[in-house]
């Protein structure tokens, strides 16, 4: 039986795309891509809060690098 592909809602997709942008800014700030991905995964609740607080990906990356 084929597994049905799960559809993500618009809000979840917006958060994922936002995190992808944060990752790019973290890499531009000196982190490796793996370090950036690991940090976002480890701090997912904090980054989610920043997303809902309305920070831009660049602002969130600056907070993470501070």
C-alpha distances in whole Angstrom, upper triangle without the diagonal:
4,6,9,12,15,18,22,25,28,30,27,27,31,31,29,31,34,33,33,36,38,36,38,41,41,41,44,46,45,42,40,36,35,38,37,33,34,36,34,32,34,36,33,35,38,37,35,38,40,37,38,42,42,43,42,40,43,45,42,42,46,46,43,46,49
4,6,9,12,15,19,22,25,27,24,24,28,28,26,27,31,30,29,33,34,33,35,38,38,38,40,42,42,39,37,33,32,35,34,30,31,34,32,29,32,34,31,33,36,34,32,36,37,35,35,39,39,40,39,37,40,42,39,39,43,43,41,43,46
4,6,9,12,15,19,22,23,21,21,24,25,22,25,28,27,26,30,31,30,32,35,35,35,38,40,40,36,34,31,29,32,31,27,28,31,28,26,29,30,27,29,32,31,29,32,34,31,32,36,35,36,36,34,37,38,36,36,40,39,37,40,43
4,6,9,13,16,19,21,18,18,22,23,21,23,26,25,25,28,30,29,31,34,34,34,37,39,39,36,34,31,30,32,31,27,28,30,28,26,29,30,26,28,31,29,27,30,32,29,30,33,33,34,34,32,35,37,34,35,39,38,36,39,42
4,6,10,13,16,18,15,15,19,19,17,19,22,22,21,25,26,26,27,30,31,31,33,35,36,33,31,27,27,29,27,24,26,28,25,23,26,27,24,25,28,26,24,28,29,26,27,30,30,31,30,28,32,33,31,31,35,35,33,36,39
4,6,10,13,15,12,12,16,16,15,17,20,20,20,23,24,24,26,29,29,30,32,34,35,32,30,27,26,28,26,23,24,26,23,21,24,24,21,22,25,23,21,24,26,23,23,27,27,28,28,26,30,31,28,29,33,32,31,34,36
4,7,9,12,10,10,13,14,13,15,18,18,19,21,23,23,25,27,28,29,31,33,34,31,30,26,26,28,26,23,24,26,22,21,24,24,21,22,24,22,20,23,24,21,21,25,24,26,25,24,28,29,27,28,31,31,30,33,35
4,7,8,6,6,10,11,10,12,15,15,16,18,20,20,22,24,25,26,28,30,31,29,28,24,24,26,23,20,22,23,19,18,21,21,17,18,21,19,16,19,20,17,18,21,21,22,22,21,24,25,23,25,28,28,26,29,32
4,6,5,6,9,10,11,12,14,16,17,19,20,21,23,25,26,27,29,30,32,30,30,26,26,27,25,22,24,24,20,20,23,22,18,18,21,18,15,18,19,16,16,19,19,21,20,20,24,25,23,24,28,27,26,30,32
4,6,5,6,9,10,10,12,14,15,16,18,20,21,23,24,26,27,29,31,29,29,25,26,27,24,22,24,24,20,20,23,22,18,18,20,18,15,17,18,14,14,17,16,18,18,18,21,22,21,23,26,25,25,28,30
4,5,5,6,9,10,10,12,14,15,16,18,20,21,22,25,26,27,29,27,27,24,25,25,22,20,22,21,18,18,21,19,15,15,17,14,11,13,14,11,10,14,13,15,15,15,19,20,18,20,23,22,22,25,27
4,5,5,6,9,10,11,12,14,15,17,19,20,21,23,25,26,27,25,25,22,22,23,20,17,19,19,15,15,18,17,13,13,15,13,10,13,14,11,11,15,15,16,16,15,19,20,17,19,23,22,21,24,26
4,5,5,6,8,10,11,12,14,15,17,19,20,21,23,24,26,24,24,20,21,22,19,17,19,19,16,16,19,18,15,16,17,14,12,15,16,12,13,17,16,16,16,14,18,19,18,19,22,22,21,24,27
4,6,5,6,9,10,11,12,14,16,17,18,20,21,23,25,23,23,20,21,22,18,17,20,19,15,16,19,18,14,15,16,13,11,13,13,9,11,14,12,13,12,12,15,16,15,17,20,20,20,22,24
4,5,5,6,9,10,10,12,14,15,16,18,20,21,23,21,21,18,19,19,16,14,16,16,12,13,16,14,10,12,12,9,7,10,10,7,9,12,11,12,11,10,14,15,12,14,18,17,17,20,22
4,5,5,6,9,10,11,13,15,15,17,19,20,21,19,19,16,16,17,14,12,14,14,11,11,15,14,11,13,14,11,10,13,13,10,12,15,14,14,13,11,15,16,14,15,18,18,17,20,22
4,5,5,6,9,10,11,13,14,16,17,19,20,19,19,16,17,18,14,13,16,16,13,14,17,16,13,16,16,12,12,15,14,11,13,16,14,14,12,10,13,15,13,14,17,18,17,19,22
4,5,5,6,9,10,11,12,14,15,17,19,17,18,15,17,17,13,13,16,15,11,13,16,14,12,14,13,10,10,12,10,8,11,13,11,10,8,6,10,11,10,11,14,15,14,17,19
4,5,5,6,9,10,10,12,14,15,17,15,15,12,14,14,10,9,12,11,7,10,13,11,9,12,12,8,9,12,10,9,12,14,13,11,10,7,10,12,9,10,13,14,12,15,17
4,5,5,6,9,10,11,13,14,16,14,14,11,12,13,10,9,12,12,9,11,15,14,12,15,15,11,13,16,14,12,15,17,16,14,12,9,11,14,12,11,15,16,14,16,19
4,5,5,7,9,10,11,13,15,14,14,12,14,14,11,11,15,14,11,14,17,15,14,17,16,12,13,16,13,11,15,16,14,12,9,6,8,11,10,9,12,14,13,15,17
4,5,5,6,9,10,10,13,11,13,11,13,12,8,10,12,11,9,12,14,12,12,14,13,9,11,13,11,10,14,14,13,10,8,5,6,8,7,6,9,11,9,11,14
4,5,5,6,9,10,11,9,9,7,9,9,6,7,10,9,8,11,13,12,12,15,14,11,13,16,14,13,17,18,17,14,12,8,9,12,10,8,11,13,10,11,15
4,5,5,6,9,10,9,10,8,11,11,8,10,13,13,11,14,17,16,16,19,18,14,17,19,16,15,19,20,18,15,12,9,9,12,11,9,12,14,13,13,16
4,5,5,6,9,9,11,10,13,12,9,11,14,13,12,15,17,16,16,19,17,13,16,18,15,15,18,18,16,13,11,7,6,9,9,6,8,11,10,10,13
4,5,5,7,6,8,8,10,9,6,9,11,10,10,13,14,13,14,17,15,13,16,17,15,15,19,19,18,15,13,9,8,10,9,6,8,10,8,7,11
4,5,5,5,6,6,9,8,7,10,12,11,12,15,16,16,17,20,19,16,19,21,18,19,22,22,21,18,16,12,11,14,13,9,11,14,12,10,14
4,5,7,9,10,13,12,10,13,16,15,15,18,19,19,20,22,20,18,21,22,19,19,23,23,21,18,15,12,10,13,13,10,11,14,13,11,14
4,6,9,11,13,11,10,13,15,13,14,18,18,18,19,21,19,17,20,21,18,19,23,22,21,17,15,12,10,12,12,8,8,11,10,8,11
4,7,9,12,10,9,13,14,13,15,18,18,18,20,23,20,19,22,23,21,22,25,25,24,20,19,16,14,15,15,11,11,14,12,9,12
4,6,8,6,6,10,10,10,12,14,15,15,17,20,18,16,20,22,19,20,24,24,23,20,18,15,14,16,14,11,12,14,11,9,13
4,5,5,6,9,10,11,12,14,15,16,18,21,20,18,21,23,21,22,26,26,25,22,20,17,16,18,17,13,15,17,14,13,16
4,5,5,6,9,10,11,12,14,15,16,20,19,17,19,22,20,20,24,25,24,21,19,15,16,18,16,13,16,17,14,14,18
4,5,5,6,8,10,10,12,14,15,19,18,17,19,22,21,21,24,26,25,23,21,18,18,20,18,15,18,18,15,15,19
4,6,5,6,9,10,10,12,14,17,16,15,18,20,19,20,23,24,24,21,20,16,17,18,15,13,15,15,12,12,15
4,6,5,6,9,10,11,12,15,14,12,15,17,16,16,20,21,20,18,16,13,13,15,12,9,12,13,10,10,14
4,5,5,6,9,10,10,14,14,12,14,17,16,16,19,21,21,18,17,14,15,17,14,12,15,15,12,13,17
4,6,5,6,8,10,13,13,12,15,17,17,18,21,22,22,20,20,16,18,19,15,14,16,16,12,14,17
4,5,5,6,8,11,10,10,13,15,14,15,18,19,20,17,17,14,15,16,12,11,13,12,9,10,13
4,6,5,5,9,9,7,10,12,12,12,15,16,17,15,15,12,14,14,11,10,13,12,9,12,15
4,6,5,9,10,9,11,13,14,14,17,18,19,18,18,15,17,18,14,14,17,16,13,15,18
4,6,8,9,10,12,14,14,16,18,19,20,19,20,17,19,18,15,14,17,15,12,14,17
4,6,5,6,9,10,11,12,14,15,17,15,17,15,16,16,12,12,14,12,10,13,14
4,5,5,6,9,10,10,12,14,15,15,16,14,16,16,12,13,16,14,12,15,17
4,5,5,6,9,10,11,12,14,14,16,15,18,16,13,15,17,14,13,17,18
4,5,5,6,9,10,10,13,12,14,13,15,13,10,12,14,11,10,13,14
4,5,5,6,9,10,11,10,11,10,12,11,7,9,12,10,9,13,14
4,5,5,6,9,10,10,12,11,14,13,10,13,15,13,13,16,18
4,5,5,6,9,9,12,12,15,13,10,13,15,12,13,16,17
4,5,5,6,6,8,9,11,9,7,10,12,9,10,14,14
4,5,5,6,7,8,11,10,8,11,13,12,13,16,17
4,5,8,10,12,14,13,11,15,16,15,16,19,20
4,6,9,11,14,11,10,14,15,13,15,18,18
4,6,9,11,10,9,13,14,13,15,18,18
4,6,8,6,6,10,10,10,12,14,15
4,5,5,6,9,10,11,12,14,15
4,5,5,6,9,10,10,12,14
4,5,5,6,9,10,11,12
4,5,5,6,9,10,11
4,5,5,6,9,10
4,5,5,6,9
4,5,5,6
4,6,5
4,6
4
